């Protein structure tokens, strides 16, 4: 049957086309994981397959809110576009398809109420095809195709799009999963970063500030604000905000808490105008989440976004996680602040007690304790007054918080009739919460309170708290605190202040006892330090200057001098001086180096100094001579203590301790202390003199060593050069100066000598090896280096039987050796010149003897010939002996020792002496 065959071919062709279409859909939707790309490709393929003019694909969440969308032919990112999508999903064709879960075909949109006409359409749609995108039972979105012709889409397109929708659903599900994973990763990053930033802050203010700034920076939310509950106003105050909400920081806001509440409703802009019958949503999306902790509402986390699309479920989850993190961080910060304040309170109480007993120097104690009391009790100003036993009046010892002029006036003024004296005399605490209150009833009972209140007002204070400083029933002074604001002290605060007063009183008593012990310790320390100074240095100026300083400070004087004393010439010289901070201007004029002739200028002091008696001199003493009076008057000295310094029963120096503030009688203890220090100074004086003499001897010895014509090198047991002179460097050919070689290792010299004289290096190494074998015998030898012939001698240096080094002496024998060679040459020349005539004389004598043997001559003639022959032979032997001596000196002749008979030797000598 041709009809059936044709139909089968058409069905087959339709199946093929459907398969190819599905392949196109699958390929298009699988190009990338980005959901926007999948939406765009799906709409494009569907429009191509159905020849639609426009298309759209909307994805929705469980609440049927559009999460992603693509509309061909329209701008996909403006705010009006988001509003249109939400409207379509509420009442348009897409809403019907999603609700019913089935596709639909509209042949004429003008005849179907489900189609919503959108504003701004140039060619209105007349036919439409909508297909749900399903994943199991869940609707993922809606695909809508439209055309400007009526009844354009055929019925078979419905099946084609249903089949394509399955492919789209698979691709969209994968894209959604990718987008969700990407979004969750971003949210986790945001949450981690916010947690990391806020966890580093320990105050609620910085936690809130950091959280808002970090969330705004890490998210696309337009503005973020955090409201904190104000317990006083029972409202919420904007603690921190970003974006357009920053102007509301610090404002109080009455709000209701809840995830769906809009706490800033009264701050939002007016609703946008209606456009073409469509009421657009507000220009912003807001999300407010309460901040809870332990069932208590501590604030609100508010987020604002300019997008018209509602916050997604993931956005809400992120906001809730951030709100929980912020709540925890705020609570941790509050806990930290509370603990810190509690610890600070305990620390302050401890500090008050500790400061009152930490120092026995009353000035330090009062200043620190006053500051601690003011800080602990919340006042701004305070003063501590103490009773002066000399005049029985209160004096200001410590102030804080007052202007400099006021504080100076309080210290210099009279405190009689003041609030401080009022508390001191009554020995009872006084609390005034506000001086502006009505005190008329009090004035009737205590009229002197009017003066007290007026004094507080003059100081610019509104409230006052004062306590007496009691110790064993007696008031030692008062502690008075002032505030510029009304101040009501609790019972515990009053008790604390009373305790502080008791601590101060106890500290005052301890300080008095301490001052007595301190004076004794100062005297002992002065003696100990004097001894330490003498053992730490032997430089006379430093020792004497320190002794003068100790004498002045220990005895509480204004200046001190130390002078040498010559018992033979009776002259004295100022060697050291120390001027204290209380000294007069004239005392600061230095007298160092001034020489006095004692018999004329200070005859009274001379006798006492010679016998070693300390004495006190006053400027108004009647027995002073004119020079002594002038001397004291010139320097403004009213009293001075003269302390002789004796060593070995003789006065070698003396010290003068000056007092220019008042006439002073030095006590016996002070004089004894001065004498003890003076005695130590005399020892230091003599030690310094001895050191100076030793130093002079050392200088002279060094000068001799350097001036010596022989090279001298002293090597210590550590093989380092201790002493060396320039001649040694010259003979050895070593570079650098004398000072550069001191304490250098011997190996450095050997290293440099190797290039100058290998022979010398070999000699040194052999000598070192010999010494290592504990051979302490002197070593000697000769070498040639640096154009010099040098004899060397190595001598051990011993001290108390122990070897402490080696002394190398180098003697320049270059000229001696040159003269020796010249003498040798001269001897050879003389011997050669004498030997020839002597040989001729000897031959002549022998010939004459032979010729005259046959002639009878007198015996005298034969004797004369014998004498000539013997002397000629004698002279020849002398010449030979000269040659032998020269060979002996040069080492060319071996020496053979043999025994001789002394009588024969004497006879031979006598025979030679005969004529």
CORGI-V890332 format. One record per residue. N is the residue number from 1. RES is the residue in one small letter. PSI is psi in radians with two decimals (none if undefined). OMEGA is omega in whole degrees, 0 to 359 (* if undefined). Layout:
((N:RES:PSI:OMEGA) (N:RES:PSI:OMEGA))
This chain:
((1:x:2.12:184) (2:x:-0.63:181) (3:x:-0.79:179) (4:x:-0.67:179) (5:x:-0.76:178) (6:x:-0.71:179) (7:x:-0.67:179) (8:x:-0.72:178) (9:x:-0.69:180) (10:x:-0.71:178) (11:x:-0.71:180) (12:x:-0.72:178) (13:x:-0.69:178) (14:x:-0.70:178) (15:x:-0.66:179) (16:x:-0.78:179) (17:x:-0.71:178) (18:x:-0.75:179) (19:x:-0.78:179) (20:x:-0.65:179) (21:x:-0.74:179) (22:x:-0.65:177) (23:x:-0.73:178) (24:x:-0.76:179) (25:x:-0.79:182) (26:x:-0.76:180) (27:x:-0.73:183) (28:x:-0.70:184) (29:x:-0.11:181) (30:x:0.23:183) (31:x:-0.50:181) (32:x:2.80:182) (33:x:-0.22:182) (34:x:2.28:186) (35:x:-0.60:178) (36:x:-0.70:178) (37:x:-0.70:179) (38:x:-0.76:179) (39:x:-0.81:182) (40:x:-0.80:180) (41:x:-0.68:181) (42:x:-0.78:179) (43:x:-0.71:181) (44:x:-0.79:181) (45:x:-0.76:180) (46:x:-0.73:178) (47:x:-0.61:179) (48:x:-0.75:182) (49:x:-0.58:183) (50:x:-0.01:181) (51:x:0.55:179) (52:x:2.64:179) (53:x:-0.71:181) (54:x:2.74:178) (55:x:2.80:177) (56:x:2.66:177) (57:x:2.06:183) (58:x:2.29:174) (59:x:2.42:184) (60:x:2.81:176) (61:x:-2.91:183) (62:x:-0.50:179) (63:x:0.25:180) (64:x:0.54:174) (65:x:2.41:183) (66:x:2.17:178) (67:x:-0.62:178) (68:x:2.67:181) (69:x:2.75:171) (70:x:2.21:177) (71:x:2.04:179) (72:x:2.46:177) (73:x:0.08:180) (74:x:2.75:174) (75:x:2.22:188) (76:x:0.18:185) (77:x:0.08:180) (78:x:2.88:183) (79:x:-0.63:181) (80:x:-0.57:178) (81:x:-0.76:179) (82:x:-0.67:179) (83:x:-0.70:179) (84:x:-0.70:180) (85:x:-0.77:180) (86:x:-0.64:179) (87:x:-0.76:180) (88:x:-0.71:182) (89:x:-0.32:180) (90:x:-0.62:188) (91:x:0.09:183) (92:x:-2.96:181) (93:x:-0.67:180) (94:x:-0.66:179) (95:x:-0.74:181) (96:x:-0.75:182) (97:x:-0.73:182) (98:x:-0.75:183) (99:x:-0.75:184) (100:x:-0.35:176) (101:x:0.48:179) (102:x:2.72:181) (103:x:2.86:178) (104:x:2.64:180) (105:x:2.14:178) (106:x:2.04:181) (107:x:-0.55:178) (108:x:1.95:184) (109:x:-0.43:180) (110:x:-0.35:183) (111:x:0.12:184) (112:x:2.13:181) (113:x:-0.27:181) (114:x:-0.32:181) (115:x:2.22:179) (116:x:2.16:179) (117:x:2.19:182) (118:x:2.54:179) (119:x:2.61:175) (120:x:0.17:180) (121:x:2.25:179) (122:x:-0.81:177) (123:x:1.78:182) (124:x:2.53:179) (125:x:2.41:178) (126:x:-0.45:177) (127:x:2.59:183) (128:x:2.63:177) (129:x:2.15:180) (130:x:2.32:183) (131:x:2.29:176) (132:x:2.53:175) (133:x:1.93:188) (134:x:2.54:170) (135:x:1.64:188) (136:x:-2.19:178) (137:x:-0.08:184) (138:x:2.36:177) (139:x:2.09:179) (140:x:-0.57:182) (141:x:-2.93:184) (142:x:2.28:172) (143:x:2.12:181) (144:x:2.25:177) (145:x:2.53:183) (146:x:2.72:180) (147:x:2.63:183) (148:x:-0.13:178) (149:x:2.57:178) (150:x:2.42:177) (151:x:0.82:183) (152:x:-0.73:187) (153:x:2.33:179) (154:x:2.86:183) (155:x:-0.58:181) (156:x:-0.35:177) (157:x:-0.48:180) (158:x:-0.82:178) (159:x:-0.67:179) (160:x:-0.77:181) (161:x:-0.55:175) (162:x:-0.74:178) (163:x:-0.73:179) (164:x:-0.54:181) (165:x:-0.59:178) (166:x:-0.76:177) (167:x:-0.72:179) (168:x:-0.68:181) (169:x:-0.74:179) (170:x:-0.81:180) (171:x:-0.71:180) (172:x:-0.67:178) (173:x:-0.76:177) (174:x:-0.74:179) (175:x:-0.71:178) (176:x:-0.70:179) (177:x:-0.73:177) (178:x:-0.78:181) (179:x:-0.67:180) (180:x:-0.75:178) (181:x:-0.74:178) (182:x:-0.73:181) (183:x:-0.72:178) (184:x:-0.67:178) (185:x:-0.73:178) (186:x:-0.73:180) (187:x:-0.69:178) (188:x:-0.67:177) (189:x:-0.77:179) (190:x:-0.81:182) (191:x:-0.76:180) (192:x:-0.80:182) (193:x:-0.74:179) (194:x:-0.78:179) (195:x:-0.72:180) (196:x:-0.71:183) (197:x:-0.79:185) (198:x:-0.36:181) (199:x:-0.27:180) (200:x:-0.04:182) (201:x:2.54:187) (202:x:0.27:174) (203:x:2.48:181) (204:x:-0.63:182) (205:x:-0.82:181) (206:x:-0.54:176) (207:x:-0.85:181) (208:x:-0.79:181) (209:x:-0.80:181) (210:x:-0.68:181) (211:x:-0.85:181) (212:x:-0.75:181) (213:x:-0.73:182) (214:x:-0.74:181) (215:x:-0.72:178) (216:x:-0.68:182) (217:x:-0.58:187) (218:x:-0.24:180) (219:x:3.04:177) (220:x:0.32:178) (221:x:2.41:187) (222:x:-0.78:183) (223:x:2.59:180) (224:x:2.40:178) (225:x:2.63:175) (226:x:2.14:178) (227:x:2.37:181) (228:x:2.45:183) (229:x:2.23:177) (230:x:1.90:185) (231:x:-0.54:181) (232:x:-0.86:181) (233:x:-0.15:183) (234:x:0.69:177) (235:x:-3.12:178) (236:x:2.40:179) (237:x:2.42:178) (238:x:1.84:183) (239:x:-0.72:181) (240:x:2.52:181) (241:x:2.73:178) (242:x:3.00:179) (243:x:-2.49:181) (244:x:-0.23:180) (245:x:-0.09:183) (246:x:-0.42:181) (247:x:-0.28:182) (248:x:0.07:180) (249:x:2.26:179) (250:x:-0.14:181) (251:x:2.59:175) (252:x:2.38:185) (253:x:2.10:172) (254:x:2.01:185) (255:x:2.79:169) (256:x:2.46:186) (257:x:2.46:177) (258:x:2.73:181) (259:x:-0.47:184) (260:x:-0.02:181) (261:x:2.71:176) (262:x:1.56:188) (263:x:-0.31:181) (264:x:0.47:183) (265:x:-0.72:183) (266:x:-0.18:181) (267:x:-0.18:186) (268:x:2.76:178) (269:x:2.79:177) (270:x:2.69:181) (271:x:2.38:180) (272:x:2.64:181) (273:x:2.71:179) (274:x:2.36:181) (275:x:2.00:177) (276:x:0.80:175) (277:x:0.01:181) (278:x:2.09:178) (279:x:1.91:180) (280:x:2.69:178) (281:x:2.95:177) (282:x:2.77:183) (283:x:-0.14:181) (284:x:2.73:171) (285:x:2.34:181) (286:x:2.67:178) (287:x:2.11:179) (288:x:2.30:183) (289:x:2.23:180) (290:x:2.60:176) (291:x:1.97:184) (292:x:2.63:169) (293:x:2.01:179) (294:x:0.66:180) (295:x:0.06:180) (296:x:2.34:178) (297:x:2.04:183) (298:x:-0.10:179) (299:x:-3.01:181) (300:x:2.35:173) (301:x:2.03:188) (302:x:2.30:180) (303:x:2.43:180) (304:x:2.40:180) (305:x:2.52:180) (306:x:-0.12:179) (307:x:2.52:179) (308:x:-0.32:178) (309:x:2.34:182) (310:x:2.77:176) (311:x:2.36:179) (312:x:2.98:178) (313:x:-0.67:179) (314:x:-0.65:177) (315:x:-0.72:180) (316:x:-0.69:178) (317:x:-0.73:178) (318:x:-0.76:180) (319:x:-0.71:179) (320:x:-0.70:178) (321:x:-0.73:178) (322:x:-0.72:179) (323:x:-0.71:179) (324:x:-0.72:179) (325:x:-0.72:179) (326:x:-0.73:179) (327:x:-0.80:181) (328:x:-0.74:180) (329:x:-0.70:179) (330:x:-0.74:180) (331:x:-0.73:177) (332:x:-0.72:179) (333:x:-0.74:179) (334:x:-0.75:178) (335:x:-0.73:179) (336:x:-0.75:180) (337:x:-0.77:179) (338:x:-0.76:178) (339:x:-0.68:180) (340:x:-0.71:178) (341:x:-0.69:178) (342:x:-0.78:178) (343:x:-0.65:178) (344:x:-0.67:177) (345:x:-0.81:178) (346:x:-0.71:180) (347:x:-0.67:180) (348:x:-0.77:178) (349:x:-0.71:178) (350:x:-0.70:180) (351:x:-0.73:180) (352:x:-0.82:180) (353:x:-0.74:182) (354:x:-0.74:181) (355:x:-0.60:181) (356:x:-0.36:182) (357:x:0.08:184) (358:x:-0.55:184) (359:x:2.44:178) (360:x:0.11:172) (361:x:2.00:194) (362:x:-0.59:181) (363:x:-0.83:179) (364:x:-0.70:182) (365:x:-0.84:185) (366:x:-0.74:181) (367:x:-0.85:183) (368:x:-0.72:182) (369:x:-0.68:178) (370:x:-0.79:179) (371:x:-0.73:180) (372:x:-0.71:180) (373:x:-0.76:179) (374:x:-0.77:180) (375:x:-0.74:184) (376:x:-0.63:186) (377:x:0.03:173) (378:x:0.51:175) (379:x:2.95:180) (380:x:-0.44:185) (381:x:2.74:179) (382:x:2.80:180) (383:x:2.50:174) (384:x:2.21:178) (385:x:2.56:180) (386:x:2.64:179) (387:x:2.24:177) (388:x:2.02:183) (389:x:-0.43:184) (390:x:-0.73:181) (391:x:-0.01:178) (392:x:0.63:178) (393:x:2.73:177) (394:x:2.48:176) (395:x:2.48:180) (396:x:2.19:180) (397:x:-0.46:181) (398:x:2.42:177) (399:x:2.76:177) (400:x:2.42:173) (401:x:-0.25:181) (402:x:2.73:173) (403:x:2.69:184) (404:x:-0.70:181) (405:x:-0.72:180) (406:x:-0.77:180) (407:x:-0.71:179) (408:x:-0.68:179) (409:x:-0.66:179) (410:x:-0.69:181) (411:x:-0.55:182) (412:x:-0.33:186) (413:x:3.13:180) (414:x:2.20:183) (415:x:0.10:179) (416:x:2.28:182) (417:x:0.01:181) (418:x:2.94:179) (419:x:-0.51:179) (420:x:-0.78:178) (421:x:-0.60:179) (422:x:-0.82:180) (423:x:-0.70:181) (424:x:-0.80:183) (425:x:-0.69:181) (426:x:-0.33:179) (427:x:0.67:178) (428:x:2.59:177) (429:x:2.66:178) (430:x:2.15:180) (431:x:2.19:175) (432:x:1.92:184) (433:x:-0.67:182) (434:x:2.07:182) (435:x:-0.23:180) (436:x:-0.08:178) (437:x:2.94:180) (438:x:2.00:181) (439:x:0.32:183) (440:x:-0.70:179) (441:x:-0.64:180) (442:x:-0.65:181) (443:x:-0.58:179) (444:x:-0.65:180) (445:x:-0.66:182) (446:x:1.54:183) (447:x:-0.55:181) (448:x:-0.19:177) (449:x:-0.45:180) (450:x:-0.76:177) (451:x:-0.67:179) (452:x:-0.81:181) (453:x:-0.71:178) (454:x:-0.65:177) (455:x:-0.68:178) (456:x:-0.73:180) (457:x:-0.67:180) (458:x:-0.46:178) (459:x:-0.02:179) (460:x:0.45:182) (461:x:2.68:177) (462:x:-0.49:181) (463:x:2.80:187) (464:x:2.53:173) (465:x:2.09:181) (466:x:2.54:179) (467:x:2.60:173) (468:x:2.67:176) (469:x:1.68:187) (470:x:2.43:174) (471:x:1.99:181) (472:x:0.80:175) (473:x:0.02:180) (474:x:2.47:179) (475:x:2.21:178) (476:x:-0.13:182) (477:x:-2.67:181) (478:x:2.68:173) (479:x:2.00:185) (480:x:2.23:180) (481:x:2.48:183) (482:x:2.62:176) (483:x:2.55:179) (484:x:-0.07:178) (485:x:2.71:174) (486:x:2.40:186) (487:x:2.11:179) (488:x:2.05:180) (489:x:2.41:174) (490:x:2.98:180) (491:x:-0.67:180) (492:x:-0.63:179) (493:x:-0.66:177) (494:x:-0.74:178) (495:x:-0.68:178) (496:x:-0.76:180) (497:x:-0.70:177) (498:x:-0.72:178) (499:x:-0.70:178) (500:x:-0.75:179) (501:x:-0.72:178) (502:x:-0.69:178) (503:x:-0.71:180) (504:x:-0.76:179) (505:x:-0.76:178) (506:x:-0.69:179) (507:x:-0.62:179) (508:x:-0.77:179) (509:x:-0.75:179) (510:x:-0.65:180) (511:x:-0.65:179) (512:x:-0.78:178) (513:x:-0.66:181) (514:x:-0.66:181) (515:x:-0.64:178) (516:x:-0.81:179) (517:x:-0.57:181) (518:x:-0.63:179) (519:x:-0.73:178) (520:x:-0.75:179) (521:x:-0.63:179) (522:x:-0.71:179) (523:x:-0.79:180) (524:x:-0.68:180) (525:x:-0.65:180) (526:x:-0.76:179) (527:x:-0.77:180) (528:x:-0.75:179) (529:x:-0.61:177) (530:x:-0.73:178) (531:x:-0.67:179) (532:x:-0.67:179) (533:x:-0.74:182) (534:x:-0.57:180) (535:x:-0.26:182) (536:x:-0.39:181) (537:x:2.67:177) (538:x:0.28:175) (539:x:2.01:187) (540:x:-0.80:181) (541:x:-0.72:181) (542:x:-0.75:181) (543:x:-0.86:184) (544:x:-0.63:178) (545:x:-0.69:179) (546:x:-0.68:178) (547:x:-0.72:179) (548:x:-0.72:179) (549:x:-0.76:180) (550:x:-0.75:179) (551:x:-0.78:182) (552:x:-0.77:184) (553:x:-0.73:182) (554:x:-0.72:181) (555:x:-0.04:177) (556:x:0.60:181) (557:x:-3.11:181) (558:x:-0.47:178) (559:x:2.90:181) (560:x:2.58:181) (561:x:2.61:173) (562:x:2.22:184) (563:x:2.50:173) (564:x:2.82:180) (565:x:2.16:177) (566:x:1.94:183) (567:x:-0.31:181) (568:x:-0.85:181) (569:x:-0.30:181) (570:x:0.48:174) (571:x:2.61:176) (572:x:2.60:182) (573:x:2.37:178) (574:x:2.02:182) (575:x:-0.52:183) (576:x:2.67:178) (577:x:2.69:175) (578:x:2.26:181) (579:x:2.11:180) (580:x:3.01:183) (581:x:-0.34:179) (582:x:0.12:182) (583:x:2.75:178) (584:x:2.96:179) (585:x:-0.70:180) (586:x:-0.55:178) (587:x:-0.46:181) (588:x:-0.21:176) (589:x:2.10:187) (590:x:2.43:176) (591:x:0.21:183) (592:x:2.33:179) (593:x:-0.10:180) (594:x:2.34:182) (595:x:2.30:179) (596:x:2.45:171) (597:x:1.84:193) (598:x:-0.74:183) (599:x:-0.55:183) (600:x:-0.70:188) (601:x:-0.68:181) (602:x:1.12:182) (603:x:-0.59:181) (604:x:-0.75:180) (605:x:-0.54:186) (606:x:-0.86:184) (607:x:-0.73:181) (608:x:-0.65:180) (609:x:-0.70:182) (610:x:-0.68:181) (611:x:-0.12:176) (612:x:0.49:180) (613:x:2.25:174) (614:x:2.61:181) (615:x:2.68:177) (616:x:2.32:181) (617:x:2.37:178) (618:x:2.62:183) (619:x:-0.43:181) (620:x:0.27:175) (621:x:2.43:185) (622:x:-0.40:185) (623:x:0.20:178) (624:x:2.47:176) (625:x:3.11:186) (626:x:-0.70:181) (627:x:-0.73:180) (628:x:-0.74:178) (629:x:-0.76:179) (630:x:-0.71:182) (631:x:-0.79:180) (632:x:-0.71:180) (633:x:-0.65:181) (634:x:-0.70:182) (635:x:0.00:178) (636:x:0.48:183) (637:x:2.29:179) (638:x:-0.54:178) (639:x:2.62:175) (640:x:2.60:179) (641:x:2.12:180) (642:x:2.20:183) (643:x:1.82:178) (644:x:2.58:178) (645:x:1.91:185) (646:x:2.57:177) (647:x:2.13:182) (648:x:0.55:179) (649:x:0.04:180) (650:x:2.52:178) (651:x:2.12:181) (652:x:-0.33:179) (653:x:3.07:175) (654:x:2.73:179) (655:x:2.55:175) (656:x:2.17:177) (657:x:2.06:187) (658:x:2.52:175) (659:x:1.98:183) (660:x:-0.02:182) (661:x:-0.61:184) (662:x:2.87:171) (663:x:2.30:188) (664:x:2.34:172) (665:x:1.96:180) (666:x:2.32:182) (667:x:2.92:180) (668:x:-0.68:179) (669:x:-0.69:180) (670:x:-0.73:179) (671:x:-0.71:179) (672:x:-0.72:178) (673:x:-0.76:178) (674:x:-0.70:178) (675:x:-0.68:179) (676:x:-0.76:179) (677:x:-0.68:179) (678:x:-0.65:179) (679:x:-0.74:177) (680:x:-0.67:180) (681:x:-0.63:180) (682:x:-0.67:177) (683:x:-0.76:178) (684:x:-0.65:180) (685:x:-0.83:180) (686:x:-0.68:177) (687:x:-0.71:180) (688:x:-0.69:177) (689:x:-0.78:179) (690:x:-0.74:179) (691:x:-0.66:181) (692:x:-0.70:178) (693:x:-0.72:177) (694:x:-0.70:179) (695:x:-0.66:178) (696:x:-0.73:178) (697:x:-0.71:179) (698:x:-0.67:179) (699:x:-0.76:179) (700:x:-0.74:179) (701:x:-0.74:179) (702:x:-0.65:178) (703:x:-0.71:178) (704:x:-0.74:180) (705:x:-0.77:182) (706:x:-0.52:181) (707:x:-0.12:183) (708:x:2.51:177) (709:x:-0.23:177) (710:x:2.58:174) (711:x:2.37:183) (712:x:2.27:178) (713:x:2.20:176) (714:x:2.14:182) (715:x:2.22:180) (716:x:3.07:180) (717:x:-0.29:177) (718:x:0.22:179) (719:x:0.62:174) (720:x:2.60:181) (721:x:2.07:180) (722:x:-0.69:181) (723:x:2.46:176) (724:x:2.52:178) (725:x:3.01:185) (726:x:-0.60:180) (727:x:-0.65:178) (728:x:-0.73:178) (729:x:-0.66:180) (730:x:-0.81:182) (731:x:-0.62:181) (732:x:-0.28:180) (733:x:0.48:182) (734:x:2.48:179) (735:x:-3.08:179) (736:x:2.99:183) (737:x:-3.10:182) (738:x:-0.83:184) (739:x:-0.56:182) (740:x:-0.43:184) (741:x:-0.17:179) (742:x:2.30:180) (743:x:0.23:173) (744:x:2.56:177) (745:x:2.59:180) (746:x:-0.48:183) (747:x:-0.47:177) (748:x:-0.71:177) (749:x:-0.74:179) (750:x:-0.69:181) (751:x:-0.69:180) (752:x:-0.54:180) (753:x:-0.37:181) (754:x:-0.61:179) (755:x:-0.33:183) (756:x:-0.84:183) (757:x:1.64:176) (758:x:-0.58:179) (759:x:-0.76:180) (760:x:-0.68:179) (761:x:-0.74:178) (762:x:-0.70:179) (763:x:-0.74:181) (764:x:-0.74:181) (765:x:-0.70:178) (766:x:-0.67:181) (767:x:-0.68:178) (768:x:-0.74:178) (769:x:-0.66:178) (770:x:-0.71:181) (771:x:-0.57:179) (772:x:-0.38:177) (773:x:0.28:178) (774:x:0.57:175) (775:x:1.87:184) (776:x:0.18:178) (777:x:2.56:178) (778:x:2.52:176) (779:x:2.63:181) (780:x:2.86:180) (781:x:-2.99:182) (782:x:2.48:179) (783:x:2.90:178) (784:x:2.17:181) (785:x:2.54:174) (786:x:0.67:178) (787:x:0.36:176) (788:x:2.53:170) (789:x:2.11:190) (790:x:2.31:169) (791:x:2.39:180) (792:x:2.63:180) (793:x:2.21:181) (794:x:1.99:182) (795:x:2.32:175) (796:x:2.47:177) (797:x:2.05:186) (798:x:2.58:175) (799:x:2.02:180) (800:x:0.73:177) (801:x:-0.01:180) (802:x:2.47:178) (803:x:2.16:181) (804:x:0.04:178) (805:x:-2.99:179) (806:x:2.45:179) (807:x:2.09:178) (808:x:2.19:179) (809:x:2.19:181) (810:x:2.15:181) (811:x:2.25:182) (812:x:1.93:181) (813:x:0.37:182) (814:x:-0.82:180) (815:x:-0.65:179) (816:x:-0.75:180) (817:x:-0.62:179) (818:x:-0.74:177) (819:x:-0.65:178) (820:x:-0.75:178) (821:x:-0.65:178) (822:x:-0.71:178) (823:x:-0.71:180) (824:x:-0.76:178) (825:x:-0.70:180) (826:x:-0.72:179) (827:x:-0.78:180) (828:x:-0.68:180) (829:x:-0.79:180) (830:x:-0.80:181) (831:x:-0.74:182) (832:x:-0.71:181) (833:x:-0.55:180) (834:x:-0.61:185) (835:x:-0.67:182) (836:x:-0.94:179) (837:x:-0.59:179) (838:x:-0.68:178) (839:x:-0.69:180) (840:x:-0.73:179) (841:x:-0.75:183) (842:x:-0.72:179) (843:x:-0.74:180) (844:x:-0.72:180) (845:x:-0.75:180) (846:x:-0.71:180) (847:x:-0.75:180) (848:x:-0.68:181) (849:x:-0.74:180) (850:x:-0.69:183) (851:x:-0.61:184) (852:x:0.05:182) (853:x:-0.53:181) (854:x:0.00:182) (855:x:2.39:179) (856:x:1.91:179) (857:x:2.95:180) (858:x:2.76:181) (859:x:-0.45:180) (860:x:-0.67:181) (861:x:-0.73:179) (862:x:-0.61:177) (863:x:-0.70:179) (864:x:-0.72:178) (865:x:-0.66:178) (866:x:-0.70:179) (867:x:-0.76:180) (868:x:-0.74:182) (869:x:-0.73:181) (870:x:-0.77:181) (871:x:-0.61:176) (872:x:-0.75:178) (873:x:-0.68:179) (874:x:-0.77:180) (875:x:-0.67:178) (876:x:-0.72:179) (877:x:-0.67:178) (878:x:-0.71:177) (879:x:-0.74:178) (880:x:-0.65:179) (881:x:-0.65:176) (882:x:-0.74:178) (883:x:-0.72:180) (884:x:-0.75:180) (885:x:-0.73:180) (886:x:-0.72:179) (887:x:-0.60:177) (888:x:-0.78:181) (889:x:-0.61:180) (890:x:-0.08:179) (891:x:0.28:182) (892:x:-0.28:182) (893:x:2.17:175) (894:x:2.55:181) (895:x:2.20:179) (896:x:2.06:181) (897:x:2.35:178) (898:x:2.68:179) (899:x:2.57:178) (900:x:2.75:176) (901:x:2.17:187) (902:x:-0.63:181) (903:x:-0.67:178) (904:x:-0.66:180) (905:x:-0.67:180) (906:x:-0.74:179) (907:x:-0.68:181) (908:x:-0.68:179) (909:x:-0.74:180) (910:x:-0.68:179) (911:x:-0.65:180) (912:x:-0.44:182) (913:x:-0.20:181) (914:x:2.61:177) (915:x:none:*))
